[in-house]
């Protein structure tokens, strides 16, 4: 049975990969592994070593700390982000103008309250 931390880190890899619009196959090619290996990382069935996590963070242009954000105590479940949330994040991230992107984020925050 996978360790909860491995499951959490794998879930964060999947979310970061999806937010970049990258397939498991594309990430695997960047890392020099098969897409099946990427699947195992994302499910937490195969642990990700520190050097591999470093490579993943570089390939996804994501700070390594991202993979440990919102980690729960060992043994507790954390739900995955809905696909629409990932898609929305991807769209917001694609806005090149920082001012416009911040305005969109502020609008979303205002609507959420």
C-alpha positions in Angstrom: 0.0 0.0 0.0 1.5 3.4 -1.0 2.5 5.8 1.7 0.1 8.8 2.0 3.0 11.2 1.3 3.9 9.4 -1.9 0.2 9.6 -2.9 0.1 13.3 -2.1 3.3 14.1 -4.1 2.0 12.0 -7.0 -1.3 13.8 -7.0 0.6 17.2 -7.1 2.7 15.9 -10.0 -0.5 15.1 -11.9 -2.1 18.4 -11.1 1.0 20.4 -12.2 1.4 18.3 -15.3 -2.3 18.8 -16.3 -2.1 22.5 -15.5 0.8 22.7 -18.1 -1.3 20.8 -20.6 1.3 18.1 -20.8 0.5 14.4 -21.3 2.1 11.6 -19.2 3.9 10.6 -22.4 5.4 14.0 -22.8 6.6 14.2 -19.2 8.0 10.7 -19.5 10.0 11.7 -22.5 11.4 14.7 -20.7 12.4 12.5 -17.8 13.6 9.6 -19.9 11.0 7.2 -18.5 7.9 5.5 -19.9 4.4 7.0 -19.5 3.6 3.9 -17.4 6.3 5.0 -14.9 4.8 8.5 -14.8 1.4 6.9 -14.1 3.0 4.9 -11.2 4.5 8.2 -9.8 1.2 10.0 -10.0 -0.6 7.2 -8.2 2.0 7.0 -5.5 2.7 3.3 -6.2 6.3 4.1 -7.1 8.1 6.5 -4.9 9.7 9.5 -6.4 13.4 9.9 -5.4 14.7 13.4 -4.6 16.7 13.7 -7.8 13.7 12.5 -9.9 11.4 15.0 -8.1 14.0 17.8 -8.9 13.9 16.7 -12.6 10.0 16.7 -12.5 10.0 20.2 -11.0 12.3 21.5 -13.7 10.3 19.8 -16.5 7.0 21.2 -15.2 8.6 24.6 -14.3 7.2 24.3 -10.8 8.9 25.0 -7.5 9.8 21.8 -5.7 8.0 23.1 -2.6 4.7 22.9 -4.6 4.7 19.1 -4.4 4.5 19.3 -0.5 2.0 22.2 -0.3 -1.2 21.4 1.7 0.1 18.0 2.8 -2.0 16.4 5.4 -0.9 14.3 8.4 0.0 10.8 7.4 -3.0 8.5 7.0 -5.5 11.2 6.1 -7.1 11.6 2.7 -6.9 14.7 0.6 -9.1 15.1 -2.4 -7.9 15.8 -5.8 -8.7 19.0 -7.6 -11.6 18.8 -10.0 -10.6 18.8 -13.7 -12.5 22.1 -14.2 -10.3 23.7 -11.5 -7.2 22.5 -13.2 -8.5 23.7 -16.6 -9.3 27.1 -15.1 -5.8 27.4 -13.6 -4.3 26.5 -17.0 -6.3 29.2 -18.7 -5.4 31.8 -16.1 -1.8 30.9 -16.3 -1.9 31.4 -20.1 -2.7 35.1 -19.7 0.5 36.8 -20.5 -0.3 40.3 -19.2 0.4 40.2 -15.5 -2.1 43.1 -14.8 -4.9 41.3 -16.7 -4.1 38.0 -15.0 -4.3 39.7 -11.6 -7.6 41.4 -12.4 -9.0 38.0 -13.4 -7.9 36.5 -10.2 -9.3 39.4 -8.2 -12.6 39.0 -10.0 -12.7 35.3 -9.1 -11.9 36.1 -5.5 -14.7 38.7 -5.3 -17.2 36.3 -6.8 -16.2 33.5 -4.4 -17.1 35.6 -1.3 
